[in-house]
């Protein structure tokens, strides 16, 4: 058989992740706050992008209300070359210097290069929902603005947030006391060195021997300085363990006696609720033991955290859910955090009139394509989020109507099948996004729970609903009749829940609920 070279043509299909498709997928994973940061960066880099300051919630009905063909005709008119068109292919600027022709994030062309597995049949109107239906209730932003009295009392007066003094840190608070209480220079050097080993909770985590070697000072001097530091405010500071921290606070209250010191020396027994063992060690009766335990509970095990600045931020919902007059639910995007972007075609037409180099024309063309794609991606993201959120609300209607015990088992496939999207798309949409409902703010992932079979052969129950039942049973158990895990299994089976004892134990530990033995000891100490 002779060897020869030849050319063959073959057809094949493969998925290519273009940069535009990667951007669309990345936008789906962002919540509204992250999306705002991304849009701000794009606006800084692209001169053809600008923000639309229009407000109003975006609902799925509003997205579907506009006539897409009208926009398509407008695009055809804009893109049709005129007799005096420039070399770049853009039209001349229309008459009038102030004429602005904008393509916004609510008006998008349909095409065959849509990212993901969604479509562009819907059109996001630039008109606000309030204009279309004035009877709609205020949005989340209007509620917040109505509740606040305004930040400034006048033009020249600073706002309240600008006049609040800065809180002291724990280190600053202790340094002030060290400066006043410790006069000797050598002792102050030791005190500052010990201060460097203080953690956020107020505990000394260093080694006194290392301080002695590092500063070349007697060990007794370091111990003496540490004792003086333990008398500073707040009480319990510079303790080396929990027992010493609580003892320092009781000493500050003049409540440290041998009995309670013995209790502090046996804190592991107190954690296990070993009442009989503690009575023998401390040599007191049940009444005195109860008083000592209550005294210890009133102490602060982490005194340093009182100076910790709270850096946590309130959760900003991406989706708003409110009841409709007909008994259904209205699902809309949060307008206060939803970015709206416009493409300034008038500016593009203006700068395209003068002759430009090829590199300038390529740059403008690239900016125009990037801006249009971002607008379309934002529209697609909004449409997809509303579809997913709306289907979640529809399938979990029992939860919104009656509470957590009516939460249904739900997986990503259930939502993806109804809205005709891939499970990965639903997973990206529900990640790191929150929904504000009449029952509180929940992450979208919260509504997806595994199923637990029913012992009566009925509908399966949600694992979250079963956890709620377990917690309710334990909260309502009498102190004299604490429920064991086996007893909880029997009660739940009587309610139609087929669950194993080890599953009860797993759910209980996840909710940080102690065992029946520990609960019995704890409740017996409270009687």
C-alpha positions as CSV (number, residue, x, y, z in Angstrom):
1,X,0.0,0.0,0.0
2,X,1.6,3.3,-1.1
3,X,1.8,6.2,1.2
4,X,0.6,9.6,-0.1
5,X,-0.4,13.0,1.2
6,X,-4.0,14.2,0.8
7,X,-6.4,16.8,2.2
8,X,-9.6,15.8,4.0
9,X,-12.5,18.0,5.2
10,X,-14.2,17.1,8.5
11,X,-17.1,18.7,10.3
12,X,-17.2,18.7,14.1
13,X,-19.0,20.6,16.9
14,X,-17.3,21.9,20.1
15,X,-18.0,24.5,22.7
16,X,-15.7,27.5,22.7
17,X,-15.5,29.7,25.8
18,X,-15.2,33.1,24.2
19,X,-14.2,36.1,26.4
20,X,-17.8,37.4,26.1
21,X,-19.2,34.1,27.3
22,X,-16.8,33.9,30.2
23,X,-17.8,37.4,31.2
24,X,-21.5,36.5,31.1
25,X,-20.9,33.5,33.3
26,X,-18.9,35.6,35.7
27,X,-21.6,38.2,36.0
28,X,-24.1,35.5,37.0
29,X,-22.0,34.6,40.0
30,X,-21.8,38.2,41.3
31,X,-24.2,39.6,43.8
32,X,-25.4,43.2,43.2
33,X,-22.7,44.7,45.3
34,X,-19.9,42.9,43.5
35,X,-21.6,43.7,40.2
36,X,-21.6,47.4,41.0
37,X,-17.8,47.3,41.6
38,X,-17.3,45.5,38.3
39,X,-19.5,48.0,36.4
40,X,-17.7,50.9,38.0
41,X,-14.4,49.5,36.7
42,X,-15.9,49.0,33.2
43,X,-17.2,52.6,33.2
44,X,-13.8,53.9,34.1
45,X,-12.1,52.0,31.3
46,X,-14.8,52.4,28.6
47,X,-15.6,56.1,27.6
48,X,-18.8,55.0,25.9
49,X,-20.4,53.6,29.1
50,X,-22.3,55.7,31.6
51,X,-24.7,55.0,34.4
52,X,-28.5,55.3,34.2
53,X,-29.8,56.9,37.4
54,X,-33.3,55.7,36.9
55,X,-34.8,53.7,39.7
56,X,-37.7,51.4,40.3
57,X,-37.8,47.6,40.8
58,X,-37.3,45.4,37.8
59,X,-39.8,42.6,37.6
60,X,-40.1,39.8,35.1
61,X,-43.3,41.3,33.8
62,X,-41.5,44.5,33.1
63,X,-38.7,42.7,31.3
64,X,-41.3,41.0,29.1
65,X,-43.5,44.1,28.5
66,X,-41.5,46.1,25.9
67,X,-41.7,45.6,22.2
68,X,-38.4,44.2,21.1
69,X,-39.1,44.8,17.4
70,X,-39.2,48.6,18.0
71,X,-35.7,48.5,19.4
72,X,-34.5,46.4,16.5
73,X,-35.9,49.0,14.0
74,X,-34.1,51.7,16.0
75,X,-30.8,49.8,15.8
76,X,-31.2,49.3,12.0
77,X,-31.8,53.1,11.6
78,X,-28.7,53.9,13.7
79,X,-26.5,51.4,11.9
80,X,-27.6,52.2,8.4
81,X,-24.8,54.0,6.6
82,X,-25.6,57.5,5.3
83,X,-24.2,59.3,2.3
84,X,-21.8,61.2,4.5
85,X,-20.8,58.3,6.7
86,X,-17.3,58.3,8.0
87,X,-14.7,55.7,7.2
88,X,-15.4,54.0,10.5
89,X,-18.9,53.0,9.4
90,X,-20.8,55.0,12.0
91,X,-23.5,57.6,11.2
92,X,-23.0,61.3,11.4
93,X,-24.3,62.9,14.5
94,X,-28.0,64.0,14.3
95,X,-29.0,67.6,14.1
96,X,-28.8,69.4,17.4
97,X,-25.8,69.4,19.8
98,X,-27.8,68.1,22.8
99,X,-29.4,65.1,21.1
100,X,-28.6,61.9,23.0
101,X,-29.3,58.4,21.6
102,X,-28.7,55.8,24.1
103,X,-28.9,52.0,24.3
104,X,-29.6,51.1,27.9
105,X,-29.5,47.9,29.9
106,X,-33.2,47.5,29.6
107,X,-33.4,47.5,25.8
108,X,-31.5,44.7,24.1
109,X,-31.3,43.2,20.6
110,X,-32.1,39.6,20.1
111,X,-29.4,37.5,18.5
112,X,-28.1,34.0,18.1
113,X,-24.9,34.5,20.1
114,X,-26.6,34.7,23.5
115,X,-24.4,33.4,26.3
116,X,-25.4,30.4,28.4
117,X,-28.5,28.5,27.7
118,X,-31.0,31.4,28.1
119,X,-32.7,33.5,25.5
120,X,-33.2,37.2,24.8
121,X,-36.9,37.1,24.1
122,X,-37.6,39.5,27.0
123,X,-36.9,43.2,27.0
124,X,-36.1,45.2,30.1
125,X,-38.0,48.5,29.8
126,X,-36.2,51.7,30.8
127,X,-39.5,53.0,32.2
128,X,-39.8,52.4,35.9
129,X,-42.3,50.1,37.4
130,X,-43.9,52.9,39.4
131,X,-44.8,54.7,36.2
132,X,-46.5,51.5,34.8
133,X,-48.3,50.7,38.0
134,X,-48.4,53.5,40.7
135,X,-50.3,51.2,43.1
136,X,-47.1,49.2,43.8
137,X,-45.9,49.5,47.4
138,X,-42.6,51.4,48.2
139,X,-39.4,49.5,47.5
140,X,-36.8,48.6,50.2
141,X,-34.8,51.8,49.5
142,X,-37.9,54.0,50.0
143,X,-38.6,52.3,53.3
144,X,-35.1,52.9,54.5
145,X,-35.1,56.5,53.4
146,X,-38.4,57.2,55.0
147,X,-37.2,55.7,58.3
148,X,-34.1,57.9,58.4
149,X,-34.4,61.5,59.4
150,X,-31.7,62.7,57.1
151,X,-28.0,62.9,57.7
152,X,-27.6,66.7,57.8
153,X,-29.4,69.5,59.6
154,X,-28.0,72.2,57.3
155,X,-25.6,73.1,54.5
156,X,-22.7,74.0,56.8
157,X,-23.3,71.4,59.5
158,X,-21.5,68.0,59.4
159,X,-23.6,64.9,59.2
160,X,-24.1,62.7,62.2
161,X,-21.8,60.0,60.8
162,X,-19.0,62.6,60.4
163,X,-19.2,63.9,64.0
164,X,-19.0,60.5,65.8
165,X,-15.7,60.1,67.6
166,X,-13.4,57.2,66.8
167,X,-13.5,54.3,69.4
168,X,-10.4,53.4,71.2
169,X,-8.8,50.1,70.6
170,X,-7.9,47.7,73.4
171,X,-4.2,48.5,73.0
172,X,-4.8,52.2,73.2
173,X,-7.0,51.8,76.3
174,X,-4.3,49.8,78.1
175,X,-1.4,52.0,77.0
176,X,-3.1,55.0,78.7
177,X,-3.5,53.1,81.9
178,X,0.1,51.8,81.8
179,X,1.4,55.3,81.3
180,X,-0.5,56.5,84.4
181,X,0.0,53.5,86.7
182,X,3.5,52.3,85.9
183,X,6.1,55.1,86.5
184,X,9.4,53.2,86.5
185,X,11.0,53.1,83.1
186,X,12.2,49.4,83.4
187,X,8.7,48.2,84.5
188,X,7.0,50.2,81.7
189,X,9.3,48.4,79.1
190,X,8.2,45.1,80.5
191,X,4.6,46.1,80.5
192,X,4.7,47.2,76.8
193,X,6.5,43.9,75.9
194,X,3.7,41.9,77.7
195,X,1.1,44.0,75.9
196,X,2.5,42.9,72.5
197,X,1.5,39.3,73.4
198,X,-2.1,40.2,74.2
199,X,-4.8,38.6,71.9
200,X,-8.1,40.2,70.8
201,X,-10.0,38.5,73.6
202,X,-7.7,40.0,76.3
203,X,-5.6,36.9,77.1
204,X,-1.8,36.9,77.5
205,X,-0.5,34.3,75.0
206,X,3.2,34.8,75.4
207,X,5.8,33.0,77.5
208,X,7.2,34.8,80.6
209,X,10.5,33.0,80.3
210,X,11.0,34.4,76.8
211,X,10.4,37.9,78.2
212,X,12.9,37.3,80.9
213,X,15.6,36.2,78.4
214,X,14.7,38.9,75.9
215,X,14.8,41.8,78.3
216,X,17.5,40.4,80.6
217,X,15.5,41.0,83.7
218,X,14.6,38.9,86.8
219,X,11.7,36.5,86.5
220,X,10.2,38.0,89.6
221,X,10.1,41.4,88.0
222,X,8.1,40.1,85.0
223,X,5.7,38.3,87.3
224,X,5.2,41.5,89.4
225,X,4.5,43.6,86.3
226,X,2.0,41.0,85.0
227,X,0.2,41.1,88.3
228,X,-0.1,44.9,88.1
229,X,-1.4,44.6,84.5
230,X,-4.0,42.1,85.6
231,X,-5.5,44.9,87.8
232,X,-6.2,47.1,84.8
233,X,-9.5,47.8,83.2
234,X,-11.4,45.8,82.0
235,X,-11.4,43.2,84.8
236,X,-10.0,39.9,83.6
237,X,-7.4,41.3,81.3
238,X,-4.0,39.7,80.9
239,X,-5.3,36.3,82.2
240,X,-3.4,33.3,80.9
241,X,-6.4,30.9,80.9
242,X,-10.2,31.0,81.4
243,X,-10.1,30.1,85.1
244,X,-7.7,32.9,85.8
245,X,-9.8,35.4,83.8
246,X,-12.9,34.6,85.7
247,X,-11.0,34.7,89.0
248,X,-9.7,38.2,88.3
249,X,-13.3,39.4,87.6
250,X,-14.6,37.8,90.8
251,X,-11.7,39.3,92.7
252,X,-12.6,42.7,91.3
253,X,-16.2,42.2,92.7
254,X,-14.7,40.9,96.0
255,X,-16.5,37.6,95.5
256,X,-13.6,35.2,95.2
257,X,-13.7,32.7,98.1
258,X,-12.3,29.2,98.4
259,X,-15.5,27.5,97.3
260,X,-15.8,29.4,94.1
261,X,-12.1,29.1,93.5
262,X,-12.5,25.3,93.7
263,X,-15.3,25.6,91.2
264,X,-13.1,27.6,88.8
265,X,-10.3,25.0,89.2
266,X,-12.8,22.3,87.9
267,X,-14.4,24.1,85.0
268,X,-14.4,20.9,82.8
269,X,-16.7,19.3,85.4
270,X,-19.0,22.3,85.2
271,X,-19.0,22.0,81.4
272,X,-20.2,18.4,81.7
273,X,-22.9,19.4,84.3
274,X,-21.4,17.0,86.8
275,X,-23.5,18.4,89.7
276,X,-22.7,15.7,92.2
277,X,-18.9,15.9,91.6
278,X,-18.9,19.7,92.0
279,X,-20.8,19.5,95.3
280,X,-18.1,17.2,96.7
281,X,-15.2,19.2,95.4
282,X,-16.5,22.6,96.5
283,X,-18.1,21.4,99.8
284,X,-21.3,23.4,99.4
285,X,-25.0,22.5,99.1
286,X,-27.2,22.7,96.0
287,X,-28.4,26.2,96.8
288,X,-24.9,27.7,97.1
289,X,-23.8,25.8,94.0
290,X,-26.6,27.3,92.0
291,X,-25.7,30.8,93.1
292,X,-22.0,30.3,92.3
293,X,-22.9,29.0,88.8
294,X,-25.1,32.0,88.1
295,X,-22.3,34.2,89.3
296,X,-19.9,32.7,86.9
297,X,-22.4,32.9,84.1
298,X,-22.6,36.7,84.7
299,X,-18.9,37.1,84.0
300,X,-17.3,37.9,80.6
301,X,-15.0,35.1,79.4
302,X,-13.5,37.4,76.7
303,X,-13.2,40.9,78.2
304,X,-11.0,42.2,75.4
305,X,-13.8,41.8,72.8
306,X,-15.6,44.8,74.3
307,X,-13.1,47.0,72.4
308,X,-13.3,45.1,69.1
309,X,-14.8,47.1,66.3
310,X,-17.7,45.5,64.6
311,X,-16.7,45.2,61.0
312,X,-19.7,43.1,59.9
313,X,-21.9,44.5,57.3
314,X,-25.6,44.2,56.9
315,X,-26.8,41.8,54.2
316,X,-28.2,43.7,51.2
317,X,-30.8,41.6,49.4
318,X,-30.6,41.1,45.7
319,X,-34.2,40.0,45.3
320,X,-37.3,41.5,46.9
321,X,-40.5,39.4,47.6
322,X,-43.8,40.8,48.8
323,X,-47.4,39.6,48.8
324,X,-49.7,40.6,46.0
325,X,-53.4,41.5,46.6
326,X,-54.5,38.3,44.9
327,X,-52.6,36.1,47.2
328,X,-49.6,35.5,45.0
329,X,-46.1,36.8,45.4
330,X,-44.4,39.7,43.6
331,X,-40.7,39.0,42.8
332,X,-38.5,41.9,41.8
333,X,-34.8,42.9,41.8
334,X,-33.6,45.3,44.4
335,X,-33.4,48.7,42.6
336,X,-31.1,50.2,45.2
337,X,-28.2,48.0,44.3
338,X,-29.0,47.0,40.7
339,X,-26.6,48.7,38.2
340,X,-28.1,50.3,35.1
341,X,-25.8,51.0,32.2
342,X,-26.2,53.1,29.1
343,X,-24.2,53.2,25.9
344,X,-23.7,56.8,24.8
345,X,-24.2,56.5,21.1
346,X,-24.5,60.3,20.7
347,X,-20.9,60.7,22.0
348,X,-19.7,57.9,19.8
349,X,-21.3,59.6,16.7
350,X,-19.8,63.0,17.7
351,X,-16.2,61.8,18.0
352,X,-16.5,59.7,14.9
353,X,-17.1,62.7,12.6
354,X,-13.5,63.8,12.5
355,X,-11.0,61.7,10.6
356,X,-9.0,59.4,12.8
357,X,-6.2,56.9,12.6
358,X,-6.8,53.3,12.1
359,X,-5.7,52.5,15.7
360,X,-8.2,55.1,17.0
361,X,-11.0,53.6,15.0
362,X,-10.2,50.1,16.2
363,X,-10.2,51.3,19.8
364,X,-13.6,52.9,19.4
365,X,-15.0,49.9,17.7
366,X,-13.7,47.6,20.5
367,X,-15.2,49.9,23.1
368,X,-18.5,49.9,21.3
369,X,-18.6,46.2,21.1
370,X,-17.6,45.8,24.7
371,X,-20.2,48.2,25.9
372,X,-23.0,46.6,23.9
373,X,-22.0,43.2,25.2
374,X,-22.0,44.4,28.9
375,X,-25.4,45.8,28.4
376,X,-26.7,42.6,27.0
377,X,-25.0,40.6,29.7
378,X,-26.6,42.7,32.5
379,X,-30.0,42.2,30.9
380,X,-29.5,38.5,30.6
381,X,-28.3,38.3,34.3
382,X,-31.4,40.2,35.5
383,X,-33.7,38.0,33.5
384,X,-32.1,34.8,34.7
385,X,-32.1,35.8,38.4
386,X,-35.8,36.7,38.2
387,X,-36.7,33.4,36.5
388,X,-34.8,31.4,39.2
389,X,-36.1,33.5,42.1
390,X,-39.7,33.4,40.8
391,X,-39.6,29.6,40.4
392,X,-38.2,29.2,44.0
393,X,-41.0,31.3,45.4
394,X,-43.6,29.4,43.5
395,X,-42.3,26.0,44.6
396,X,-41.8,27.1,48.2
397,X,-45.1,28.9,48.5
398,X,-45.9,26.9,51.7
399,X,-42.8,28.3,53.4
400,X,-43.8,31.9,52.6
401,X,-47.4,31.3,53.7
402,X,-47.0,29.2,56.8
403,X,-43.4,29.0,57.9
404,X,-40.3,26.8,58.0
405,X,-42.2,23.6,58.8
406,X,-43.7,23.7,55.3
407,X,-40.4,24.0,53.5
408,X,-40.3,21.5,50.6
409,X,-37.3,19.4,49.5
410,X,-35.8,21.1,46.5
411,X,-32.7,20.5,44.3
412,X,-31.2,22.5,41.5
413,X,-32.6,20.1,38.9
414,X,-36.2,20.9,39.9
415,X,-35.7,24.6,39.1
416,X,-33.5,24.0,36.0
417,X,-36.2,21.7,34.5
418,X,-39.0,24.2,34.8
419,X,-37.1,27.3,33.5
420,X,-35.3,25.2,30.9
421,X,-31.8,26.1,31.9
422,X,-28.8,24.0,33.0
423,X,-28.2,23.1,36.6
424,X,-24.9,24.9,36.6
425,X,-26.6,28.1,35.6
426,X,-29.1,27.8,38.5
427,X,-26.1,27.1,40.8
428,X,-24.3,30.2,39.8
429,X,-27.5,32.3,40.1
430,X,-28.2,31.1,43.7
431,X,-24.6,31.5,45.0
432,X,-24.0,34.5,47.3
433,X,-27.3,36.1,46.6
434,X,-30.0,36.9,49.2
435,X,-33.8,37.3,49.1
436,X,-35.8,39.7,51.3
437,X,-39.1,38.2,52.2
438,X,-41.8,38.9,54.8
439,X,-40.2,36.1,56.9
440,X,-36.7,37.6,56.8
441,X,-33.7,37.7,54.6
442,X,-32.5,34.3,53.3
443,X,-29.8,33.2,50.9
444,X,-31.2,31.6,47.8
445,X,-29.2,28.4,48.6
446,X,-31.3,28.1,51.8
447,X,-34.3,26.9,49.9
448,X,-32.5,23.9,48.5
449,X,-32.6,21.1,51.0
450,X,-32.4,17.3,50.9
451,X,-35.4,15.1,51.3
452,X,-36.4,12.8,54.2
453,X,-38.8,10.1,53.4
454,X,-42.2,10.0,55.1
455,X,-43.1,6.9,57.2
456,X,-46.7,7.1,56.0
457,X,-45.8,7.0,52.3
458,X,-46.7,10.6,51.7
459,X,-44.7,13.5,50.4
460,X,-41.1,13.7,51.5
461,X,-40.1,16.3,54.0
462,X,-37.3,18.9,53.9
463,X,-34.3,18.3,56.0
464,X,-34.5,21.9,57.3
465,X,-38.1,21.4,58.3
466,X,-37.1,18.2,60.2
467,X,-34.4,20.2,62.0
468,X,-37.0,22.7,63.0
469,X,-39.2,19.9,64.4
470,X,-36.3,18.5,66.4
471,X,-35.4,21.9,67.9
472,X,-39.0,22.6,68.8
473,X,-39.3,19.3,70.6
474,X,-36.1,19.9,72.6
475,X,-37.1,23.5,73.4
476,X,-40.5,22.4,74.7
477,X,-39.3,19.3,76.7
478,X,-39.9,19.6,80.5
479,X,-36.9,19.6,82.8
480,X,-38.0,16.4,84.5
481,X,-38.5,14.5,81.2
482,X,-35.6,15.2,78.9
483,X,-36.1,13.6,75.5
484,X,-33.4,11.1,74.3
485,X,-32.6,10.7,70.6
486,X,-34.5,7.4,70.5
487,X,-37.5,9.1,72.0
488,X,-37.3,11.9,69.4
489,X,-37.2,9.2,66.7
490,X,-40.4,7.7,68.0
491,X,-42.2,11.1,68.2
492,X,-41.2,12.0,64.7
493,X,-42.2,8.6,63.3
494,X,-45.6,9.3,64.9
495,X,-45.7,12.5,62.9
496,X,-44.9,10.7,59.7
497,X,-41.1,11.3,59.5
498,X,-39.0,8.3,58.8
499,X,-35.6,9.2,60.3
500,X,-32.8,7.3,61.9
501,X,-31.3,8.0,65.4
502,X,-27.9,8.8,64.1
503,X,-29.5,11.4,61.8
504,X,-31.1,12.9,64.8
505,X,-27.8,13.1,66.6
506,X,-26.1,14.6,63.5
507,X,-28.8,17.4,63.2
508,X,-28.7,18.0,66.9
509,X,-24.9,18.5,67.0
510,X,-25.1,20.7,63.9
511,X,-27.5,23.0,65.8
512,X,-25.1,22.9,68.9
513,X,-27.7,21.2,71.1
514,X,-26.1,19.0,73.8
515,X,-27.0,15.4,74.4
516,X,-29.9,14.4,76.6
517,X,-27.5,13.6,79.5
518,X,-26.0,17.1,79.4
519,X,-29.4,18.8,79.0
520,X,-30.7,16.9,82.0
521,X,-27.8,18.0,84.2
522,X,-28.1,21.6,83.0
523,X,-31.8,21.8,83.7
524,X,-31.5,20.1,87.0
525,X,-29.0,22.8,88.1
526,X,-31.6,25.5,87.1
527,X,-34.4,23.9,89.1
